[in-house]
Amino acid sequence: ESEHNYGKHQPQPQQQQQQQQLQQQHASPVLDGVRRRSKLHYMVESGRWVCDVCGRTYNRGDSLAHHRSIHRGDTICPICQTVFTRKYTMRCHMVNVHGVK
């Protein structure tokens, strides 16, 4: 068996510094505002998007944005308090699970 060198896949401090400098050079006030308003947090070290409410991670920012709607409690079933992101989905749930017509 060959032993795998996992350390070679980890970014080196110099690479991390260069990456941070590039991000600062290409910073966008619009993007910064969107991130701030949406409370999206991008972790440079791991390259993953992290939910600031529950800590769940995503590879893409738009996946995190969709996930965050769960925490907003957009639509809640009045019978069992299940949270839905869309009213249509909750109505289907009410019919199929609770028999409400």
Phi and psi restraints in degrees (range 20) as a CNS / XPLOR table:
assign (resid 1 and name C) (resid 2 and name N)
       (resid 2 and name CA) (resid 2 and name C) 1.0 -97.8 20.0 2
assign (resid 2 and name N) (resid 2 and name CA)
       (resid 2 and name C) (resid 3 and name N) 1.0 143.2 20.0 2
assign (resid 2 and name C) (resid 3 and name N)
       (resid 3 and name CA) (resid 3 and name C) 1.0 -89.1 20.0 2
assign (resid 3 and name N) (resid 3 and name CA)
       (resid 3 and name C) (resid 4 and name N) 1.0 128.6 20.0 2
assign (resid 3 and name C) (resid 4 and name N)
       (resid 4 and name CA) (resid 4 and name C) 1.0 -86.2 20.0 2
assign (resid 4 and name N) (resid 4 and name CA)
       (resid 4 and name C) (resid 5 and name N) 1.0 135.9 20.0 2
assign (resid 4 and name C) (resid 5 and name N)
       (resid 5 and name CA) (resid 5 and name C) 1.0 -93.4 20.0 2
assign (resid 5 and name N) (resid 5 and name CA)
       (resid 5 and name C) (resid 6 and name N) 1.0 92.5 20.0 2
assign (resid 5 and name C) (resid 6 and name N)
       (resid 6 and name CA) (resid 6 and name C) 1.0 -69.1 20.0 2
assign (resid 6 and name N) (resid 6 and name CA)
       (resid 6 and name C) (resid 7 and name N) 1.0 -26.3 20.0 2
assign (resid 6 and name C) (resid 7 and name N)
       (resid 7 and name CA) (resid 7 and name C) 1.0 -61.6 20.0 2
assign (resid 7 and name N) (resid 7 and name CA)
       (resid 7 and name C) (resid 8 and name N) 1.0 -29.1 20.0 2
assign (resid 7 and name C) (resid 8 and name N)
       (resid 8 and name CA) (resid 8 and name C) 1.0 -69.2 20.0 2
assign (resid 8 and name N) (resid 8 and name CA)
       (resid 8 and name C) (resid 9 and name N) 1.0 -16.8 20.0 2
assign (resid 8 and name C) (resid 9 and name N)
       (resid 9 and name CA) (resid 9 and name C) 1.0 -89.5 20.0 2
assign (resid 9 and name N) (resid 9 and name CA)
       (resid 9 and name C) (resid 10 and name N) 1.0 -10.5 20.0 2
assign (resid 9 and name C) (resid 10 and name N)
       (resid 10 and name CA) (resid 10 and name C) 1.0 -84.6 20.0 2
assign (resid 10 and name N) (resid 10 and name CA)
       (resid 10 and name C) (resid 11 and name N) 1.0 138.6 20.0 2
assign (resid 10 and name C) (resid 11 and name N)
       (resid 11 and name CA) (resid 11 and name C) 1.0 -64.2 20.0 2
assign (resid 11 and name N) (resid 11 and name CA)
       (resid 11 and name C) (resid 12 and name N) 1.0 139.0 20.0 2
assign (resid 11 and name C) (resid 12 and name N)
       (resid 12 and name CA) (resid 12 and name C) 1.0 -82.8 20.0 2
assign (resid 12 and name N) (resid 12 and name CA)
       (resid 12 and name C) (resid 13 and name N) 1.0 155.5 20.0 2
assign (resid 12 and name C) (resid 13 and name N)
       (resid 13 and name CA) (resid 13 and name C) 1.0 -52.8 20.0 2
assign (resid 13 and name N) (resid 13 and name CA)
       (resid 13 and name C) (resid 14 and name N) 1.0 -39.0 20.0 2
assign (resid 13 and name C) (resid 14 and name N)
       (resid 14 and name CA) (resid 14 and name C) 1.0 -65.6 20.0 2
assign (resid 14 and name N) (resid 14 and name CA)
       (resid 14 and name C) (resid 15 and name N) 1.0 -39.3 20.0 2
assign (resid 14 and name C) (resid 15 and name N)
       (resid 15 and name CA) (resid 15 and name C) 1.0 -65.3 20.0 2
assign (resid 15 and name N) (resid 15 and name CA)
       (resid 15 and name C) (resid 16 and name N) 1.0 -41.1 20.0 2
assign (resid 15 and name C) (resid 16 and name N)
       (resid 16 and name CA) (resid 16 and name C) 1.0 -62.9 20.0 2
assign (resid 16 and name N) (resid 16 and name CA)
       (resid 16 and name C) (resid 17 and name N) 1.0 -41.4 20.0 2
assign (resid 16 and name C) (resid 17 and name N)
       (resid 17 and name CA) (resid 17 and name C) 1.0 -64.4 20.0 2
assign (resid 17 and name N) (resid 17 and name CA)
       (resid 17 and name C) (resid 18 and name N) 1.0 -42.6 20.0 2
assign (resid 17 and name C) (resid 18 and name N)
       (resid 18 and name CA) (resid 18 and name C) 1.0 -63.2 20.0 2
assign (resid 18 and name N) (resid 18 and name CA)
       (resid 18 and name C) (resid 19 and name N) 1.0 -40.9 20.0 2
assign (resid 18 and name C) (resid 19 and name N)
       (resid 19 and name CA) (resid 19 and name C) 1.0 -63.5 20.0 2
assign (resid 19 and name N) (resid 19 and name CA)
       (resid 19 and name C) (resid 20 and name N) 1.0 -42.5 20.0 2
assign (resid 19 and name C) (resid 20 and name N)
       (resid 20 and name CA) (resid 20 and name C) 1.0 -65.2 20.0 2
assign (resid 20 and name N) (resid 20 and name CA)
       (resid 20 and name C) (resid 21 and name N) 1.0 -38.4 20.0 2
assign (resid 20 and name C) (resid 21 and name N)
       (resid 21 and name CA) (resid 21 and name C) 1.0 -64.4 20.0 2
assign (resid 21 and name N) (resid 21 and name CA)
       (resid 21 and name C) (resid 22 and name N) 1.0 -42.0 20.0 2
assign (resid 21 and name C) (resid 22 and name N)
       (resid 22 and name CA) (resid 22 and name C) 1.0 -62.3 20.0 2
assign (resid 22 and name N) (resid 22 and name CA)
       (resid 22 and name C) (resid 23 and name N) 1.0 -42.1 20.0 2
assign (resid 22 and name C) (resid 23 and name N)
       (resid 23 and name CA) (resid 23 and name C) 1.0 -64.3 20.0 2
assign (resid 23 and name N) (resid 23 and name CA)
       (resid 23 and name C) (resid 24 and name N) 1.0 -38.2 20.0 2
assign (resid 23 and name C) (resid 24 and name N)
       (resid 24 and name CA) (resid 24 and name C) 1.0 -67.8 20.0 2
assign (resid 24 and name N) (resid 24 and name CA)
       (resid 24 and name C) (resid 25 and name N) 1.0 -37.3 20.0 2
assign (resid 24 and name C) (resid 25 and name N)
       (resid 25 and name CA) (resid 25 and name C) 1.0 -67.2 20.0 2
assign (resid 25 and name N) (resid 25 and name CA)
       (resid 25 and name C) (resid 26 and name N) 1.0 -32.6 20.0 2
assign (resid 25 and name C) (resid 26 and name N)
       (resid 26 and name CA) (resid 26 and name C) 1.0 -105.8 20.0 2
assign (resid 26 and name N) (resid 26 and name CA)
       (resid 26 and name C) (resid 27 and name N) 1.0 22.4 20.0 2
assign (resid 26 and name C) (resid 27 and name N)
       (resid 27 and name CA) (resid 27 and name C) 1.0 -66.0 20.0 2
assign (resid 27 and name N) (resid 27 and name CA)
       (resid 27 and name C) (resid 28 and name N) 1.0 141.3 20.0 2
assign (resid 27 and name C) (resid 28 and name N)
       (resid 28 and name CA) (resid 28 and name C) 1.0 -120.4 20.0 2
assign (resid 28 and name N) (resid 28 and name CA)
       (resid 28 and name C) (resid 29 and name N) 1.0 124.4 20.0 2
assign (resid 28 and name C) (resid 29 and name N)
       (resid 29 and name CA) (resid 29 and name C) 1.0 -59.7 20.0 2
assign (resid 29 and name N) (resid 29 and name CA)
       (resid 29 and name C) (resid 30 and name N) 1.0 -33.8 20.0 2
assign (resid 29 and name C) (resid 30 and name N)
       (resid 30 and name CA) (resid 30 and name C) 1.0 -66.3 20.0 2
assign (resid 30 and name N) (resid 30 and name CA)
       (resid 30 and name C) (resid 31 and name N) 1.0 -49.3 20.0 2
assign (resid 30 and name C) (resid 31 and name N)
       (resid 31 and name CA) (resid 31 and name C) 1.0 -62.8 20.0 2
assign (resid 31 and name N) (resid 31 and name CA)
       (resid 31 and name C) (resid 32 and name N) 1.0 -41.5 20.0 2
assign (resid 31 and name C) (resid 32 and name N)
       (resid 32 and name CA) (resid 32 and name C) 1.0 -59.7 20.0 2
assign (resid 32 and name N) (resid 32 and name CA)
       (resid 32 and name C) (resid 33 and name N) 1.0 -41.1 20.0 2
assign (resid 32 and name C) (resid 33 and name N)
       (resid 33 and name CA) (resid 33 and name C) 1.0 -65.0 20.0 2
assign (resid 33 and name N) (resid 33 and name CA)
       (resid 33 and name C) (resid 34 and name N) 1.0 -40.6 20.0 2
assign (resid 33 and name C) (resid 34 and name N)
       (resid 34 and name CA) (resid 34 and name C) 1.0 -62.8 20.0 2
assign (resid 34 and name N) (resid 34 and name CA)
       (resid 34 and name C) (resid 35 and name N) 1.0 -46.1 20.0 2
assign (resid 34 and name C) (resid 35 and name N)
       (resid 35 and name CA) (resid 35 and name C) 1.0 -61.7 20.0 2
assign (resid 35 and name N) (resid 35 and name CA)
       (resid 35 and name C) (resid 36 and name N) 1.0 -42.2 20.0 2
assign (resid 35 and name C) (resid 36 and name N)
       (resid 36 and name CA) (resid 36 and name C) 1.0 -65.1 20.0 2
assign (resid 36 and name N) (resid 36 and name CA)
       (resid 36 and name C) (resid 37 and name N) 1.0 -46.4 20.0 2
assign (resid 36 and name C) (resid 37 and name N)
       (resid 37 and name CA) (resid 37 and name C) 1.0 -64.6 20.0 2
assign (resid 37 and name N) (resid 37 and name CA)
       (resid 37 and name C) (resid 38 and name N) 1.0 -37.7 20.0 2
assign (resid 37 and name C) (resid 38 and name N)
       (resid 38 and name CA) (resid 38 and name C) 1.0 -86.0 20.0 2
assign (resid 38 and name N) (resid 38 and name CA)
       (resid 38 and name C) (resid 39 and name N) 1.0 -6.6 20.0 2
assign (resid 38 and name C) (resid 39 and name N)
       (resid 39 and name CA) (resid 39 and name C) 1.0 56.2 20.0 2
assign (resid 39 and name N) (resid 39 and name CA)
       (resid 39 and name C) (resid 40 and name N) 1.0 39.0 20.0 2
assign (resid 39 and name C) (resid 40 and name N)
       (resid 40 and name CA) (resid 40 and name C) 1.0 -86.4 20.0 2
assign (resid 40 and name N) (resid 40 and name CA)
       (resid 40 and name C) (resid 41 and name N) 1.0 142.2 20.0 2
assign (resid 40 and name C) (resid 41 and name N)
       (resid 41 and name CA) (resid 41 and name C) 1.0 -130.5 20.0 2
assign (resid 41 and name N) (resid 41 and name CA)
       (resid 41 and name C) (resid 42 and name N) 1.0 121.4 20.0 2
assign (resid 41 and name C) (resid 42 and name N)
       (resid 42 and name CA) (resid 42 and name C) 1.0 -102.2 20.0 2
assign (resid 42 and name N) (resid 42 and name CA)
       (resid 42 and name C) (resid 43 and name N) 1.0 122.2 20.0 2
assign (resid 42 and name C) (resid 43 and name N)
       (resid 43 and name CA) (resid 43 and name C) 1.0 -92.3 20.0 2
assign (resid 43 and name N) (resid 43 and name CA)
       (resid 43 and name C) (resid 44 and name N) 1.0 110.9 20.0 2
assign (resid 43 and name C) (resid 44 and name N)
       (resid 44 and name CA) (resid 44 and name C) 1.0 -62.5 20.0 2
assign (resid 44 and name N) (resid 44 and name CA)
       (resid 44 and name C) (resid 45 and name N) 1.0 -40.1 20.0 2
assign (resid 44 and name C) (resid 45 and name N)
       (resid 45 and name CA) (resid 45 and name C) 1.0 -59.6 20.0 2
assign (resid 45 and name N) (resid 45 and name CA)
       (resid 45 and name C) (resid 46 and name N) 1.0 -43.1 20.0 2
assign (resid 45 and name C) (resid 46 and name N)
       (resid 46 and name CA) (resid 46 and name C) 1.0 -103.0 20.0 2
assign (resid 46 and name N) (resid 46 and name CA)
       (resid 46 and name C) (resid 47 and name N) 1.0 -12.8 20.0 2
assign (resid 46 and name C) (resid 47 and name N)
       (resid 47 and name CA) (resid 47 and name C) 1.0 69.6 20.0 2
assign (resid 47 and name N) (resid 47 and name CA)
       (resid 47 and name C) (resid 48 and name N) 1.0 28.4 20.0 2
assign (resid 47 and name C) (resid 48 and name N)
       (resid 48 and name CA) (resid 48 and name C) 1.0 -126.0 20.0 2
assign (resid 48 and name N) (resid 48 and name CA)
       (resid 48 and name C) (resid 49 and name N) 1.0 154.1 20.0 2
assign (resid 48 and name C) (resid 49 and name N)
       (resid 49 and name CA) (resid 49 and name C) 1.0 -93.2 20.0 2
assign (resid 49 and name N) (resid 49 and name CA)
       (resid 49 and name C) (resid 50 and name N) 1.0 134.6 20.0 2
assign (resid 49 and name C) (resid 50 and name N)
       (resid 50 and name CA) (resid 50 and name C) 1.0 -122.3 20.0 2
assign (resid 50 and name N) (resid 50 and name CA)
       (resid 50 and name C) (resid 51 and name N) 1.0 131.3 20.0 2
assign (resid 50 and name C) (resid 51 and name N)
       (resid 51 and name CA) (resid 51 and name C) 1.0 -71.6 20.0 2
assign (resid 51 and name N) (resid 51 and name CA)
       (resid 51 and name C) (resid 52 and name N) 1.0 125.9 20.0 2
assign (resid 51 and name C) (resid 52 and name N)
       (resid 52 and name CA) (resid 52 and name C) 1.0 -78.2 20.0 2
assign (resid 52 and name N) (resid 52 and name CA)
       (resid 52 and name C) (resid 53 and name N) 1.0 -4.9 20.0 2
assign (resid 52 and name C) (resid 53 and name N)
       (resid 53 and name CA) (resid 53 and name C) 1.0 -93.1 20.0 2
assign (resid 53 and name N) (resid 53 and name CA)
       (resid 53 and name C) (resid 54 and name N) 1.0 -49.9 20.0 2
assign (resid 53 and name C) (resid 54 and name N)
       (resid 54 and name CA) (resid 54 and name C) 1.0 -116.3 20.0 2
assign (resid 54 and name N) (resid 54 and name CA)
       (resid 54 and name C) (resid 55 and name N) 1.0 -9.2 20.0 2
assign (resid 54 and name C) (resid 55 and name N)
       (resid 55 and name CA) (resid 55 and name C) 1.0 84.2 20.0 2
assign (resid 55 and name N) (resid 55 and name CA)
       (resid 55 and name C) (resid 56 and name N) 1.0 1.4 20.0 2
assign (resid 55 and name C) (resid 56 and name N)
       (resid 56 and name CA) (resid 56 and name C) 1.0 -65.8 20.0 2
assign (resid 56 and name N) (resid 56 and name CA)
       (resid 56 and name C) (resid 57 and name N) 1.0 143.8 20.0 2
assign (resid 56 and name C) (resid 57 and name N)
       (resid 57 and name CA) (resid 57 and name C) 1.0 -112.8 20.0 2
assign (resid 57 and name N) (resid 57 and name CA)
       (resid 57 and name C) (resid 58 and name N) 1.0 151.5 20.0 2
assign (resid 57 and name C) (resid 58 and name N)
       (resid 58 and name CA) (resid 58 and name C) 1.0 -138.1 20.0 2
assign (resid 58 and name N) (resid 58 and name CA)
       (resid 58 and name C) (resid 59 and name N) 1.0 152.8 20.0 2
assign (resid 58 and name C) (resid 59 and name N)
       (resid 59 and name CA) (resid 59 and name C) 1.0 -78.4 20.0 2
assign (resid 59 and name N) (resid 59 and name CA)
       (resid 59 and name C) (resid 60 and name N) 1.0 -23.8 20.0 2
assign (resid 59 and name C) (resid 60 and name N)
       (resid 60 and name CA) (resid 60 and name C) 1.0 -126.8 20.0 2
assign (resid 60 and name N) (resid 60 and name CA)
       (resid 60 and name C) (resid 61 and name N) 1.0 144.6 20.0 2
assign (resid 60 and name C) (resid 61 and name N)
       (resid 61 and name CA) (resid 61 and name C) 1.0 -65.0 20.0 2
assign (resid 61 and name N) (resid 61 and name CA)
       (resid 61 and name C) (resid 62 and name N) 1.0 -35.3 20.0 2
assign (resid 61 and name C) (resid 62 and name N)
       (resid 62 and name CA) (resid 62 and name C) 1.0 -69.9 20.0 2
assign (resid 62 and name N) (resid 62 and name CA)
       (resid 62 and name C) (resid 63 and name N) 1.0 -29.3 20.0 2
assign (resid 62 and name C) (resid 63 and name N)
       (resid 63 and name CA) (resid 63 and name C) 1.0 -66.7 20.0 2
assign (resid 63 and name N) (resid 63 and name CA)
       (resid 63 and name C) (resid 64 and name N) 1.0 -40.3 20.0 2
assign (resid 63 and name C) (resid 64 and name N)
       (resid 64 and name CA) (resid 64 and name C) 1.0 -65.4 20.0 2
assign (resid 64 and name N) (resid 64 and name CA)
       (resid 64 and name C) (resid 65 and name N) 1.0 -41.4 20.0 2
assign (resid 64 and name C) (resid 65 and name N)
       (resid 65 and name CA) (resid 65 and name C) 1.0 -60.0 20.0 2
assign (resid 65 and name N) (resid 65 and name CA)
       (resid 65 and name C) (resid 66 and name N) 1.0 -41.5 20.0 2
assign (resid 65 and name C) (resid 66 and name N)
       (resid 66 and name CA) (resid 66 and name C) 1.0 -65.1 20.0 2
assign (resid 66 and name N) (resid 66 and name CA)
       (resid 66 and name C) (resid 67 and name N) 1.0 -43.5 20.0 2
assign (resid 66 and name C) (resid 67 and name N)
       (resid 67 and name CA) (resid 67 and name C) 1.0 -60.0 20.0 2
assign (resid 67 and name N) (resid 67 and name CA)
       (resid 67 and name C) (resid 68 and name N) 1.0 -39.9 20.0 2
assign (resid 67 and name C) (resid 68 and name N)
       (resid 68 and name CA) (resid 68 and name C) 1.0 -59.9 20.0 2
assign (resid 68 and name N) (resid 68 and name CA)
       (resid 68 and name C) (resid 69 and name N) 1.0 -25.2 20.0 2
assign (resid 68 and name C) (resid 69 and name N)
       (resid 69 and name CA) (resid 69 and name C) 1.0 -62.7 20.0 2
assign (resid 69 and name N) (resid 69 and name CA)
       (resid 69 and name C) (resid 70 and name N) 1.0 -24.2 20.0 2
assign (resid 69 and name C) (resid 70 and name N)
       (resid 70 and name CA) (resid 70 and name C) 1.0 -64.5 20.0 2
assign (resid 70 and name N) (resid 70 and name CA)
       (resid 70 and name C) (resid 71 and name N) 1.0 -41.5 20.0 2
assign (resid 70 and name C) (resid 71 and name N)
       (resid 71 and name CA) (resid 71 and name C) 1.0 -71.6 20.0 2
assign (resid 71 and name N) (resid 71 and name CA)
       (resid 71 and name C) (resid 72 and name N) 1.0 -24.0 20.0 2
assign (resid 71 and name C) (resid 72 and name N)
       (resid 72 and name CA) (resid 72 and name C) 1.0 -72.3 20.0 2
assign (resid 72 and name N) (resid 72 and name CA)
       (resid 72 and name C) (resid 73 and name N) 1.0 -20.4 20.0 2
assign (resid 72 and name C) (resid 73 and name N)
       (resid 73 and name CA) (resid 73 and name C) 1.0 64.8 20.0 2
assign (resid 73 and name N) (resid 73 and name CA)
       (resid 73 and name C) (resid 74 and name N) 1.0 45.4 20.0 2
assign (resid 73 and name C) (resid 74 and name N)
       (resid 74 and name CA) (resid 74 and name C) 1.0 -54.1 20.0 2
assign (resid 74 and name N) (resid 74 and name CA)
       (resid 74 and name C) (resid 75 and name N) 1.0 -46.8 20.0 2
assign (resid 74 and name C) (resid 75 and name N)
       (resid 75 and name CA) (resid 75 and name C) 1.0 -140.7 20.0 2
assign (resid 75 and name N) (resid 75 and name CA)
       (resid 75 and name C) (resid 76 and name N) 1.0 124.2 20.0 2
assign (resid 75 and name C) (resid 76 and name N)
       (resid 76 and name CA) (resid 76 and name C) 1.0 -120.5 20.0 2
assign (resid 76 and name N) (resid 76 and name CA)
       (resid 76 and name C) (resid 77 and name N) 1.0 133.0 20.0 2
assign (resid 76 and name C) (resid 77 and name N)
       (resid 77 and name CA) (resid 77 and name C) 1.0 -64.5 20.0 2
assign (resid 77 and name N) (resid 77 and name CA)
       (resid 77 and name C) (resid 78 and name N) 1.0 125.9 20.0 2
assign (resid 77 and name C) (resid 78 and name N)
       (resid 78 and name CA) (resid 78 and name C) 1.0 -71.5 20.0 2
assign (resid 78 and name N) (resid 78 and name CA)
       (resid 78 and name C) (resid 79 and name N) 1.0 -13.3 20.0 2
assign (resid 78 and name C) (resid 79 and name N)
       (resid 79 and name CA) (resid 79 and name C) 1.0 -92.5 20.0 2
assign (resid 79 and name N) (resid 79 and name CA)
       (resid 79 and name C) (resid 80 and name N) 1.0 -49.6 20.0 2
assign (resid 79 and name C) (resid 80 and name N)
       (resid 80 and name CA) (resid 80 and name C) 1.0 -116.6 20.0 2
assign (resid 80 and name N) (resid 80 and name CA)
       (resid 80 and name C) (resid 81 and name N) 1.0 0.3 20.0 2
assign (resid 80 and name C) (resid 81 and name N)
       (resid 81 and name CA) (resid 81 and name C) 1.0 64.0 20.0 2
assign (resid 81 and name N) (resid 81 and name CA)
       (resid 81 and name C) (resid 82 and name N) 1.0 21.6 20.0 2
assign (resid 81 and name C) (resid 82 and name N)
       (resid 82 and name CA) (resid 82 and name C) 1.0 -68.9 20.0 2
assign (resid 82 and name N) (resid 82 and name CA)
       (resid 82 and name C) (resid 83 and name N) 1.0 138.0 20.0 2
assign (resid 82 and name C) (resid 83 and name N)
       (resid 83 and name CA) (resid 83 and name C) 1.0 -94.9 20.0 2
assign (resid 83 and name N) (resid 83 and name CA)
       (resid 83 and name C) (resid 84 and name N) 1.0 133.3 20.0 2
assign (resid 83 and name C) (resid 84 and name N)
       (resid 84 and name CA) (resid 84 and name C) 1.0 -124.6 20.0 2
assign (resid 84 and name N) (resid 84 and name CA)
       (resid 84 and name C) (resid 85 and name N) 1.0 151.0 20.0 2
assign (resid 84 and name C) (resid 85 and name N)
       (resid 85 and name CA) (resid 85 and name C) 1.0 -89.9 20.0 2
assign (resid 85 and name N) (resid 85 and name CA)
       (resid 85 and name C) (resid 86 and name N) 1.0 -14.1 20.0 2
assign (resid 85 and name C) (resid 86 and name N)
       (resid 86 and name CA) (resid 86 and name C) 1.0 -134.4 20.0 2
assign (resid 86 and name N) (resid 86 and name CA)
       (resid 86 and name C) (resid 87 and name N) 1.0 141.4 20.0 2
assign (resid 86 and name C) (resid 87 and name N)
       (resid 87 and name CA) (resid 87 and name C) 1.0 -63.1 20.0 2
assign (resid 87 and name N) (resid 87 and name CA)
       (resid 87 and name C) (resid 88 and name N) 1.0 -38.0 20.0 2
assign (resid 87 and name C) (resid 88 and name N)
       (resid 88 and name CA) (resid 88 and name C) 1.0 -59.4 20.0 2
assign (resid 88 and name N) (resid 88 and name CA)
       (resid 88 and name C) (resid 89 and name N) 1.0 -43.5 20.0 2
assign (resid 88 and name C) (resid 89 and name N)
       (resid 89 and name CA) (resid 89 and name C) 1.0 -64.4 20.0 2
assign (resid 89 and name N) (resid 89 and name CA)
       (resid 89 and name C) (resid 90 and name N) 1.0 -38.8 20.0 2
assign (resid 89 and name C) (resid 90 and name N)
       (resid 90 and name CA) (resid 90 and name C) 1.0 -66.3 20.0 2
assign (resid 90 and name N) (resid 90 and name CA)
       (resid 90 and name C) (resid 91 and name N) 1.0 -40.0 20.0 2
assign (resid 90 and name C) (resid 91 and name N)
       (resid 91 and name CA) (resid 91 and name C) 1.0 -62.5 20.0 2
assign (resid 91 and name N) (resid 91 and name CA)
       (resid 91 and name C) (resid 92 and name N) 1.0 -41.6 20.0 2
assign (resid 91 and name C) (resid 92 and name N)
       (resid 92 and name CA) (resid 92 and name C) 1.0 -61.9 20.0 2
assign (resid 92 and name N) (resid 92 and name CA)
       (resid 92 and name C) (resid 93 and name N) 1.0 -41.7 20.0 2
assign (resid 92 and name C) (resid 93 and name N)
       (resid 93 and name CA) (resid 93 and name C) 1.0 -60.4 20.0 2
assign (resid 93 and name N) (resid 93 and name CA)
       (resid 93 and name C) (resid 94 and name N) 1.0 -46.0 20.0 2
assign (resid 93 and name C) (resid 94 and name N)
       (resid 94 and name CA) (resid 94 and name C) 1.0 -59.5 20.0 2
assign (resid 94 and name N) (resid 94 and name CA)
       (resid 94 and name C) (resid 95 and name N) 1.0 -42.0 20.0 2
assign (resid 94 and name C) (resid 95 and name N)
       (resid 95 and name CA) (resid 95 and name C) 1.0 -69.9 20.0 2
assign (resid 95 and name N) (resid 95 and name CA)
       (resid 95 and name C) (resid 96 and name N) 1.0 -50.2 20.0 2
assign (resid 95 and name C) (resid 96 and name N)
       (resid 96 and name CA) (resid 96 and name C) 1.0 -75.3 20.0 2
assign (resid 96 and name N) (resid 96 and name CA)
       (resid 96 and name C) (resid 97 and name N) 1.0 -35.3 20.0 2
assign (resid 96 and name C) (resid 97 and name N)
       (resid 97 and name CA) (resid 97 and name C) 1.0 -95.8 20.0 2
assign (resid 97 and name N) (resid 97 and name CA)
       (resid 97 and name C) (resid 98 and name N) 1.0 -42.5 20.0 2
assign (resid 97 and name C) (resid 98 and name N)
       (resid 98 and name CA) (resid 98 and name C) 1.0 -104.7 20.0 2
assign (resid 98 and name N) (resid 98 and name CA)
       (resid 98 and name C) (resid 99 and name N) 1.0 -5.3 20.0 2
assign (resid 98 and name C) (resid 99 and name N)
       (resid 99 and name CA) (resid 99 and name C) 1.0 71.5 20.0 2
assign (resid 99 and name N) (resid 99 and name CA)
       (resid 99 and name C) (resid 100 and name N) 1.0 18.3 20.0 2
assign (resid 99 and name C) (resid 100 and name N)
       (resid 100 and name CA) (resid 100 and name C) 1.0 -79.9 20.0 2
assign (resid 100 and name N) (resid 100 and name CA)
       (resid 100 and name C) (resid 101 and name N) 1.0 129.5 20.0 2
